[in-house]
Amino acid sequence: MKEIAVKRKAHFEYFIEEKYECGIVLVGSEVKSLRLGHMTIADSYAVIRNGEVFLLNANIPCYEKTSAYKEDEKRTRKLLLHKKEIDRLERKIKDNSYTLVPLRAYFNGSHVKIELALAKGKKLYEKKDSIKEKDLKKEAQRAIKNIK
């Protein structure tokens, strides 16, 4: 699997509950741009409208060698999931104030896939706690390395 884009801050900003692999509807020039590794999902998120899942704010720049027809780089793109999964996600989002966050985009064979996570946002003090835990782990690793 070739990774195209990763949302690095997702685990810092959210509690990740569940992950889903979903397809994405693209046009030909977008696929060519993705094959070159051009995609940004840092500011993107997903919403459910009328029983369909859409990815918003994902930036796929235009392929340089495209002819006259060029798509908008930040257009809304449809994500492909099973109806049961969409219904389950919609219930969780309405009941428990979850959000849908794309974690990474990658090629699975010749298909472009998005790893979508059902996540709950962290509070500021929870983010500070995760920074402290990370620092403690680093110090422990350094101490182990110095003992050897």
C-alpha positions as CSV (number, residue, x, y, z in Angstrom):
1,M,0.0,0.0,0.0
2,K,1.4,3.4,-1.1
3,E,0.4,6.2,1.3
4,I,-0.6,9.4,-0.3
5,A,-1.4,11.7,2.7
6,V,-1.5,11.4,6.5
7,K,-3.2,13.5,9.1
8,R,-0.5,13.5,11.7
9,K,-2.2,15.5,14.4
10,A,-5.4,13.4,14.4
11,H,-4.2,11.2,17.4
12,F,-3.2,14.3,19.3
13,E,-6.5,16.3,18.7
14,Y,-9.0,13.4,18.9
15,F,-9.8,10.2,20.8
16,I,-10.0,7.6,17.9
17,E,-12.9,5.2,18.6
18,E,-13.3,3.2,15.3
19,K,-11.7,3.2,11.9
20,Y,-13.3,2.5,8.5
21,E,-11.8,2.0,5.1
22,C,-13.8,3.7,2.4
23,G,-13.5,4.5,-1.3
24,I,-13.6,8.0,-2.8
25,V,-15.2,9.2,-6.0
26,L,-12.6,11.0,-8.2
27,V,-12.1,12.2,-11.8
28,G,-9.2,11.0,-13.9
29,S,-6.9,13.9,-13.5
30,E,-7.2,13.7,-9.7
31,V,-6.1,10.1,-9.8
32,K,-3.0,11.1,-11.8
33,S,-2.2,13.8,-9.3
34,L,-2.6,11.3,-6.4
35,R,-0.2,8.9,-8.1
36,L,2.4,11.7,-7.8
37,G,1.6,12.0,-4.1
38,H,-0.2,15.4,-4.2
39,M,-2.9,15.5,-1.5
40,T,-3.5,17.4,1.7
41,I,-6.0,16.2,4.3
42,A,-4.7,18.2,7.3
43,D,-7.8,20.5,7.4
44,S,-10.3,18.0,6.1
45,Y,-13.3,16.4,7.7
46,A,-16.3,14.3,6.7
47,V,-20.0,14.8,7.0
48,I,-23.1,12.8,6.4
49,R,-25.8,14.4,4.2
50,N,-28.9,12.6,2.9
51,G,-27.5,9.1,3.8
52,E,-24.2,9.8,2.0
53,V,-20.7,10.6,3.3
54,F,-18.8,13.5,1.9
55,L,-15.2,14.6,2.4
56,L,-14.7,18.4,2.7
57,N,-11.6,20.5,2.4
58,A,-9.3,17.8,1.1
59,N,-6.9,19.5,-1.3
60,I,-6.0,17.6,-4.5
61,P,-4.0,20.0,-6.8
62,C,-4.6,19.9,-10.5
63,Y,-2.5,17.6,-12.6
64,E,0.0,19.8,-14.5
65,K,-0.6,18.1,-17.9
66,T,-4.4,18.1,-17.8
67,S,-6.1,19.7,-20.8
68,A,-9.0,22.2,-20.7
69,Y,-11.2,20.7,-18.0
70,K,-9.9,21.3,-14.5
71,E,-11.7,20.4,-11.3
72,D,-11.8,22.6,-8.2
73,E,-8.9,21.6,-5.9
74,K,-11.0,21.7,-2.7
75,R,-14.3,20.4,-4.0
76,T,-16.6,18.1,-2.0
77,R,-15.9,14.5,-2.7
78,K,-18.2,11.6,-2.1
79,L,-16.9,8.7,0.1
80,L,-18.1,5.1,-0.5
81,L,-19.3,3.1,2.4
82,H,-22.0,0.4,2.9
83,K,-25.4,1.7,3.9
84,K,-25.3,-0.2,7.2
85,E,-22.0,1.5,8.1
86,I,-23.4,4.9,7.2
87,D,-26.5,4.4,9.3
88,R,-24.4,3.3,12.3
89,L,-22.0,6.3,11.9
90,E,-25.0,8.7,11.6
91,R,-26.5,7.3,14.9
92,K,-23.2,7.6,16.7
93,I,-22.6,11.2,15.5
94,K,-26.1,12.3,16.5
95,D,-26.2,10.6,19.9
96,N,-22.6,10.9,21.2
97,S,-21.2,14.0,19.6
98,Y,-18.6,12.2,17.5
99,T,-17.0,13.5,14.4
100,L,-15.6,11.9,11.2
101,V,-11.9,12.5,10.7
102,P,-9.9,11.2,7.7
103,L,-6.6,9.7,9.1
104,R,-4.8,8.8,5.9
105,A,-5.2,8.3,2.1
106,Y,-3.5,5.5,0.3
107,F,-3.6,3.2,-2.7
108,N,-5.0,-0.3,-2.2
109,G,-4.0,-1.9,-5.5
110,S,-5.3,0.5,-8.1
111,H,-8.0,2.0,-5.8
112,V,-7.7,5.1,-3.7
113,K,-8.9,4.5,-0.2
114,I,-9.5,6.9,2.8
115,E,-9.1,5.7,6.4
116,L,-12.0,7.4,8.1
117,A,-12.1,7.5,11.9
118,L,-15.0,8.0,14.3
119,A,-13.5,10.4,16.8
120,K,-14.2,12.5,19.8
121,G,-12.4,15.8,20.3
122,K,-9.9,16.2,23.2
123,K,-10.1,19.1,25.7
124,L,-7.1,21.3,26.2
125,Y,-6.1,19.6,29.5
126,E,-6.3,16.2,27.8
127,K,-3.9,17.4,25.1
128,K,-1.5,18.6,27.8
129,D,-1.7,15.1,29.5
130,S,-0.9,13.4,26.2
131,I,2.2,15.7,25.8
132,K,3.3,14.8,29.3
133,E,2.9,11.1,28.6
134,K,4.9,11.4,25.4
135,D,7.7,13.2,27.2
136,L,7.8,10.6,30.0
137,K,8.1,7.8,27.4
138,K,11.0,9.7,25.7
139,E,12.8,10.2,29.0
140,A,12.4,6.5,29.9
141,Q,13.7,5.4,26.5
142,R,16.7,7.7,26.9
143,A,17.4,6.3,30.4
144,I,17.3,2.8,29.1
145,K,19.6,3.7,26.2
146,N,22.1,5.4,28.7
147,I,22.1,2.3,31.0
148,K,23.2,0.0,28.1
